Amino acid sequence: MSGRFTESIVEDAALAWIEDLDYAVLYGPDMLPDDDALTSR
């Protein structure tokens, strides 16, 4: 590890904290409904 403080370090820590609070962590696109109207613009 280079000792750099990056966004991914903060994100990973926040997601771990959220999971510790018994919340589900989901990938953003997986939360969208399966509707082509949302993606075809």
C-alpha positions as CSV (number, residue, x, y, z in Angstrom):
1,M,0.0,0.0,0.0
2,S,1.3,3.4,-1.0
3,G,-0.1,5.2,2.0
4,R,-2.3,7.3,-0.2
5,F,-5.8,8.2,1.1
6,T,-8.2,7.6,-1.8
7,E,-11.9,7.7,-2.4
8,S,-12.0,3.9,-2.6
9,I,-10.6,3.6,0.9
10,V,-13.3,5.9,2.2
11,E,-16.0,4.1,0.2
12,D,-14.9,0.6,1.4
13,A,-14.9,1.8,5.0
14,A,-18.4,3.4,4.7
15,L,-19.8,0.2,3.0
16,A,-18.4,-2.0,5.8
17,W,-19.9,0.3,8.4
18,I,-23.3,0.2,6.7
19,E,-23.1,-3.6,6.5
20,D,-22.3,-3.7,10.2
21,L,-25.5,-1.9,10.9
22,D,-27.3,-4.8,9.1
23,Y,-28.2,-2.9,5.9
24,A,-27.8,-4.5,2.6
25,V,-25.2,-3.0,0.2
26,L,-26.2,-3.2,-3.4
27,Y,-24.5,-2.3,-6.7
28,G,-26.4,0.8,-8.1
29,P,-27.4,-0.6,-11.5
30,D,-28.7,-3.7,-9.8
31,M,-31.3,-1.6,-8.0
32,L,-32.9,-0.3,-11.3
33,P,-36.0,-2.0,-12.6
34,D,-35.7,-4.0,-15.7
35,D,-37.2,-1.3,-18.0
36,D,-35.6,-0.4,-21.3
37,A,-37.3,2.9,-21.2
38,L,-34.9,4.0,-18.4
39,T,-31.8,3.3,-20.5
40,S,-32.9,4.3,-24.0
41,R,-32.7,8.0,-24.4
